[in-house]
Amino acid sequence: MENNFLVSTDHDKLDIDMIYAYLSNQAYWSKGRSRSVVEKSIANSLCFGIYHPNGQQVGFARVVTDYAVFAWLMDVFILEEHRGCGLGKLLVAYILEHPDLQNLKRWGLLTAAAHNLYQLYGFSPIASPEWYMELVNPSIE
């Protein structure tokens, strides 16, 4: 526990209702995401919750990884009323220090608004964007 906030990977502590509400209604990257998709993504990811001393979950992130070569950081958020006091930094630092995520060759993430946060931890724009390709299916939520 740091700053009296706890970061945990315990799936049983996750407030699925809060996570779903935020991702489906507030996050610019996932508006309209269905509850079943949120639940499936949580079930198949290494998830991190950040908790107020009173036990309330105030933030979330998840990592999709093979635990050997690559990790993708996703769905990172701190509830609005708890922003501005370093909780995003605490959460990202905890994730990057997690013992199961050490010695990975590459990390990835997408962000439209938090470049400064991630740059503090060594993230940078893609060095060789011409190597990257994507397949996006706009008909899937």
Backbone as CSV, one residue per row, in Angstrom:
resi,resn,N_x,N_y,N_z,CA_x,CA_y,CA_z,C_x,C_y,C_z
1,MET,0.855,-1.173,0.000,0.000,0.000,0.000,0.898,1.232,0.000
2,GLU,0.645,2.160,-0.941,1.415,3.394,-1.013,0.421,4.542,-1.040
3,ASN,0.743,5.606,-0.346,-0.186,6.740,-0.240,-1.554,6.271,0.254
4,ASN,-1.572,5.171,1.019,-2.788,4.574,1.546,-3.687,3.971,0.481
5,PHE,-3.235,3.931,-0.787,-3.980,3.270,-1.850,-3.329,1.930,-2.116
6,LEU,-4.140,0.941,-2.429,-3.668,-0.409,-2.679,-3.833,-0.729,-4.155
7,VAL,-2.809,-1.308,-4.768,-2.917,-1.855,-6.121,-2.898,-3.365,-5.975
8,SER,-3.822,-4.040,-6.645,-3.960,-5.483,-6.499,-4.321,-6.128,-7.834
9,THR,-3.882,-7.373,-7.997,-4.273,-8.175,-9.158,-5.335,-9.210,-8.790
10,ASP,-5.912,-9.090,-7.625,-6.928,-10.031,-7.159,-8.235,-9.809,-7.938
11,HIS,-8.578,-10.766,-8.808,-9.809,-10.650,-9.610,-11.048,-10.540,-8.735
12,ASP,-11.022,-11.161,-7.564,-12.194,-11.137,-6.687,-12.486,-9.753,-6.123
13,LYS,-11.489,-8.875,-6.094,-11.681,-7.518,-5.582,-12.255,-6.572,-6.634
14,LEU,-12.170,-6.931,-7.920,-12.577,-6.031,-8.998,-14.063,-5.694,-8.914
15,ASP,-14.369,-4.415,-9.075,-15.748,-3.930,-9.109,-16.181,-3.911,-10.579
16,ILE,-16.699,-5.028,-11.038,-17.053,-5.184,-12.453,-18.102,-4.156,-12.870
17,ASP,-19.047,-3.836,-12.003,-20.062,-2.828,-12.331,-19.416,-1.480,-12.621
18,MET,-18.477,-1.061,-11.785,-17.806,0.223,-11.974,-16.962,0.206,-13.243
19,ILE,-16.200,-0.874,-13.442,-15.340,-0.977,-14.625,-16.186,-0.917,-15.889
20,TYR,-17.253,-1.703,-15.927,-18.143,-1.699,-17.090,-18.745,-0.306,-17.327
21,ALA,-19.240,0.320,-16.272,-19.850,1.644,-16.422,-18.850,2.643,-16.988
22,TYR,-17.624,2.622,-16.481,-16.623,3.571,-16.970,-16.270,3.284,-18.427
23,LEU,-15.941,2.041,-18.721,-15.510,1.717,-20.079,-16.623,1.924,-21.097
24,SER,-17.836,1.579,-20.755,-18.939,1.674,-21.696,-19.478,3.088,-21.870
25,ASN,-19.393,3.910,-20.811,-20.037,5.228,-20.851,-19.095,6.423,-20.856
26,GLN,-17.842,6.271,-20.375,-16.978,7.433,-20.214,-15.694,7.385,-21.028
27,ALA,-15.081,6.230,-21.166,-13.784,6.137,-21.835,-13.941,6.376,-23.334
28,TYR,-13.137,7.283,-23.883,-13.246,7.610,-25.305,-12.936,6.405,-26.196
29,TRP,-12.135,5.481,-25.721,-11.688,4.364,-26.546,-12.635,3.164,-26.525
30,SER,-13.627,3.174,-25.634,-14.452,1.973,-25.496,-15.936,2.264,-25.297
31,LYS,-16.360,3.483,-25.651,-17.788,3.817,-25.466,-18.667,2.796,-26.168
32,GLY,-19.668,2.354,-25.444,-20.611,1.405,-26.006,-20.192,-0.048,-25.882
33,ARG,-19.048,-0.320,-25.296,-18.593,-1.706,-25.123,-19.614,-2.439,-24.246
34,SER,-20.012,-3.609,-24.660,-21.024,-4.360,-23.920,-20.446,-4.958,-22.640
35,ARG,-21.323,-5.253,-21.721,-20.895,-5.868,-20.464,-20.245,-7.224,-20.724
36,SER,-20.790,-7.995,-21.643,-20.211,-9.316,-21.902,-18.792,-9.202,-22.450
37,VAL,-18.523,-8.203,-23.266,-17.166,-7.990,-23.782,-16.240,-7.542,-22.655
38,VAL,-16.707,-6.651,-21.790,-15.898,-6.215,-20.644,-15.574,-7.417,-19.763
39,GLU,-16.556,-8.218,-19.447,-16.327,-9.377,-18.587,-15.356,-10.373,-19.227
40,LYS,-15.497,-10.627,-20.522,-14.599,-11.558,-21.202,-13.177,-11.011,-21.247
41,SER,-13.037,-9.699,-21.486,-11.697,-9.099,-21.533,-11.018,-9.174,-20.173
42,ILE,-11.770,-8.985,-19.106,-11.224,-9.094,-17.749,-10.818,-10.537,-17.445
43,ALA,-11.654,-11.469,-17.836,-11.373,-12.880,-17.560,-10.110,-13.364,-18.264
44,ASN,-9.752,-12.739,-19.377,-8.626,-13.192,-20.185,-7.427,-12.255,-20.147
45,SER,-7.322,-11.452,-19.103,-6.224,-10.496,-18.965,-5.671,-10.537,-17.547
46,LEU,-4.454,-10.020,-17.404,-3.899,-9.761,-16.076,-4.415,-8.379,-15.687
47,CYS,-5.287,-8.325,-14.702,-5.969,-7.077,-14.346,-5.401,-6.484,-13.066
48,PHE,-5.451,-5.163,-13.005,-4.946,-4.405,-11.870,-6.040,-3.444,-11.423
49,GLY,-6.406,-3.520,-10.155,-7.322,-2.552,-9.576,-6.547,-1.682,-8.612
50,ILE,-6.947,-0.428,-8.500,-6.373,0.460,-7.481,-7.514,0.868,-6.565
51,TYR,-7.248,0.780,-5.246,-8.306,0.886,-4.243,-8.003,1.971,-3.218
52,HIS,-9.018,2.772,-2.923,-8.990,3.783,-1.869,-8.851,3.056,-0.530
53,PRO,-8.307,3.721,0.492,-8.223,3.081,1.815,-9.560,2.556,2.342
54,ASN,-10.676,3.138,1.882,-11.992,2.651,2.314,-12.433,1.400,1.553
55,GLY,-11.595,0.916,0.614,-11.898,-0.290,-0.150,-12.507,-0.051,-1.508
56,GLN,-12.966,1.171,-1.780,-13.589,1.484,-3.066,-12.550,1.422,-4.183
57,GLN,-12.907,0.738,-5.268,-12.018,0.716,-6.427,-12.110,2.054,-7.149
58,VAL,-10.956,2.675,-7.431,-10.933,4.000,-8.058,-10.197,4.003,-9.393
59,GLY,-9.658,2.857,-9.795,-8.963,2.789,-11.073,-8.781,1.350,-11.505
60,PHE,-8.332,1.203,-12.751,-8.241,-0.115,-13.363,-7.259,-0.065,-14.521
61,ALA,-6.668,-1.196,-14.800,-5.875,-1.403,-16.011,-5.792,-2.896,-16.249
62,ARG,-5.518,-3.263,-17.485,-5.303,-4.676,-17.765,-4.169,-4.823,-18.758
63,VAL,-3.534,-5.981,-18.689,-2.416,-6.297,-19.560,-2.730,-7.608,-20.272
64,VAL,-2.562,-7.605,-21.586,-2.662,-8.811,-22.388,-1.229,-9.175,-22.755
65,THR,-0.822,-10.410,-22.430,0.584,-10.769,-22.582,0.776,-12.260,-22.792
66,ASP,1.954,-12.603,-23.334,2.375,-14.002,-23.385,3.345,-14.311,-22.249
67,TYR,3.651,-13.313,-21.409,4.531,-13.415,-20.244,5.975,-13.761,-20.621
68,ALA,6.317,-13.688,-21.895,7.670,-14.042,-22.320,8.303,-12.972,-23.204
69,VAL,7.522,-12.424,-24.131,8.069,-11.519,-25.135,7.351,-10.181,-25.186
70,PHE,6.024,-10.177,-25.045,5.244,-8.994,-25.362,4.112,-8.784,-24.365
71,ALA,3.805,-7.526,-24.103,2.641,-7.153,-23.289,1.975,-5.928,-23.895
72,TRP,0.675,-5.893,-23.841,-0.108,-4.763,-24.329,-0.906,-4.222,-23.155
73,LEU,-0.682,-2.947,-22.826,-1.354,-2.272,-21.722,-2.645,-1.654,-22.240
74,MET,-3.750,-1.932,-21.540,-5.062,-1.527,-22.044,-5.982,-1.031,-20.933
75,ASP,-6.986,-0.288,-21.342,-8.103,0.109,-20.477,-7.655,0.731,-19.160
76,VAL,-6.623,1.561,-19.223,-6.096,2.216,-18.025,-6.965,3.429,-17.705
77,PHE,-7.462,3.494,-16.471,-8.200,4.689,-16.071,-8.199,4.853,-14.557
78,ILE,-8.319,6.102,-14.152,-8.567,6.498,-12.764,-9.875,7.282,-12.799
79,LEU,-10.785,6.987,-11.897,-12.044,7.731,-11.854,-11.757,9.220,-11.704
80,GLU,-12.550,10.021,-12.373,-12.331,11.469,-12.448,-12.105,12.127,-11.086
81,GLU,-12.903,11.754,-10.098,-12.808,12.402,-8.788,-11.517,12.053,-8.037
82,HIS,-10.730,11.131,-8.566,-9.474,10.741,-7.913,-8.244,11.087,-8.751
83,ARG,-8.447,11.811,-9.828,-7.326,12.190,-10.689,-6.563,13.366,-10.103
84,GLY,-5.323,13.500,-10.537,-4.507,14.639,-10.147,-3.703,14.448,-8.879
85,CYS,-3.725,13.241,-8.319,-2.950,13.025,-7.091,-1.948,11.886,-7.253
86,GLY,-1.598,11.550,-8.484,-0.540,10.573,-8.728,-0.966,9.126,-8.806
87,LEU,-2.261,8.847,-8.817,-2.704,7.460,-8.833,-2.423,6.776,-10.169
88,GLY,-2.499,7.512,-11.265,-2.149,6.938,-12.562,-0.690,6.519,-12.588
89,LYS,0.177,7.357,-12.041,1.605,7.013,-11.953,1.810,5.796,-11.067
90,LEU,1.131,5.761,-9.934,1.239,4.624,-9.031,0.818,3.340,-9.732
91,LEU,-0.280,3.387,-10.452,-0.802,2.213,-11.140,0.150,1.734,-12.234
92,VAL,0.615,2.634,-13.080,1.517,2.248,-14.169,2.832,1.710,-13.612
93,ALA,3.387,2.353,-12.607,4.634,1.877,-12.005,4.446,0.471,-11.441
94,TYR,3.344,0.230,-10.763,3.065,-1.087,-10.187,2.992,-2.139,-11.293
95,ILE,2.310,-1.814,-12.368,2.182,-2.754,-13.491,3.558,-3.091,-14.058
96,LEU,4.357,-2.078,-14.330,5.669,-2.308,-14.944,6.632,-3.036,-14.017
97,GLU,6.394,-2.980,-12.706,7.241,-3.670,-11.738,6.712,-5.059,-11.369
98,HIS,5.564,-5.437,-11.895,4.973,-6.726,-11.528,5.936,-7.859,-11.895
99,PRO,6.182,-8.783,-10.971,7.181,-9.833,-11.210,6.921,-10.698,-12.442
100,ASP,5.665,-10.917,-12.798,5.355,-11.755,-13.960,5.569,-11.031,-15.286
101,LEU,5.858,-9.727,-15.224,5.985,-8.932,-16.446,7.409,-8.408,-16.654
102,GLN,8.361,-9.046,-16.031,9.749,-8.610,-16.165,10.399,-9.275,-17.385
103,ASN,11.393,-8.614,-17.936,12.205,-9.137,-19.038,11.429,-9.368,-20.324
104,LEU,10.393,-8.589,-20.540,9.671,-8.650,-21.808,10.395,-7.780,-22.829
105,LYS,10.473,-8.235,-24.041,11.157,-7.483,-25.103,10.395,-6.195,-25.451
106,ARG,9.086,-6.280,-25.504,8.317,-5.143,-26.008,6.999,-4.984,-25.274
107,TRP,6.660,-3.741,-25.011,5.355,-3.349,-24.477,4.671,-2.481,-25.529
108,GLY,3.363,-2.523,-25.573,2.608,-1.655,-26.464,1.412,-1.065,-25.753
109,LEU,0.936,0.041,-26.283,-0.297,0.658,-25.815,-0.745,1.678,-26.843
110,LEU,-1.997,2.057,-26.745,-2.561,3.132,-27.557,-3.108,4.184,-26.611
111,THR,-2.851,5.446,-26.913,-3.428,6.529,-26.124,-3.590,7.767,-26.997
112,ALA,-4.651,8.496,-26.757,-4.848,9.775,-27.435,-4.613,10.933,-26.478
113,ALA,-4.485,10.646,-25.171,-4.481,11.740,-24.210,-3.441,11.651,-23.104
114,ALA,-2.704,10.558,-22.997,-1.834,10.399,-21.823,-0.376,10.148,-22.190
115,HIS,0.073,10.717,-23.286,1.462,10.511,-23.715,2.461,10.893,-22.619
116,ASN,2.224,12.011,-21.954,3.163,12.465,-20.920,3.301,11.456,-19.786
117,LEU,2.199,10.828,-19.380,2.257,9.827,-18.323,3.141,8.657,-18.757
118,TYR,2.876,8.111,-19.922,3.589,6.916,-20.351,5.051,7.199,-20.698
119,GLN,5.351,8.390,-21.155,6.740,8.744,-21.445,7.594,8.736,-20.182
120,LEU,6.994,9.010,-19.028,7.722,8.937,-17.759,8.289,7.545,-17.510
121,TYR,7.699,6.536,-18.120,8.090,5.151,-17.894,8.799,4.534,-19.101
122,GLY,9.225,5.377,-20.037,10.021,4.899,-21.158,9.260,4.612,-22.433
123,PHE,7.951,4.761,-22.421,7.188,4.567,-23.657,7.487,5.716,-24.609
124,SER,7.504,5.432,-25.886,7.757,6.455,-26.904,6.948,6.121,-28.150
125,PRO,6.821,7.082,-29.056,6.137,6.766,-30.312,6.856,5.612,-31.015
126,ILE,6.133,4.893,-31.826,6.689,3.737,-32.533,7.864,4.175,-33.393
127,ALA,9.009,3.511,-33.199,10.230,3.859,-33.936,10.131,3.487,-35.413
128,SER,9.463,2.422,-35.715,9.341,1.960,-37.110,7.877,1.703,-37.447
129,PRO,7.091,2.761,-37.599,5.659,2.557,-37.823,5.370,1.756,-39.092
130,GLU,6.287,1.783,-40.037,6.065,1.038,-41.274,6.062,-0.482,-41.042
131,TRP,6.546,-0.939,-39.896,6.535,-2.363,-39.565,5.182,-2.810,-39.037
132,TYR,4.405,-1.887,-38.530,3.162,-2.224,-37.849,1.989,-2.226,-38.811
133,MET,1.152,-3.213,-38.630,-0.073,-3.308,-39.408,-1.199,-3.612,-38.435
134,GLU,-2.410,-3.348,-38.857,-3.550,-3.678,-38.032,-4.713,-4.098,-38.902
135,LEU,-5.588,-4.841,-38.324,-6.837,-5.240,-38.944,-7.928,-4.810,-37.983
136,VAL,-8.731,-3.852,-38.392,-9.806,-3.334,-37.551,-11.134,-3.682,-38.211
137,ASN,-12.014,-4.286,-37.437,-13.329,-4.615,-37.920,-14.327,-3.657,-37.272
138,PRO,-14.736,-2.603,-38.000,-15.605,-1.585,-37.392,-16.995,-2.094,-36.998
139,SER,-17.385,-3.245,-37.479,-18.718,-3.757,-37.127,-18.710,-4.460,-35.769
140,ILE,-17.529,-4.669,-35.188,-17.445,-5.303,-33.879,-17.209,-4.221,-32.834
141,GLU,-17.959,-4.293,-31.732,-17.868,-3.258,-30.685,-16.496,-3.146,-30.090
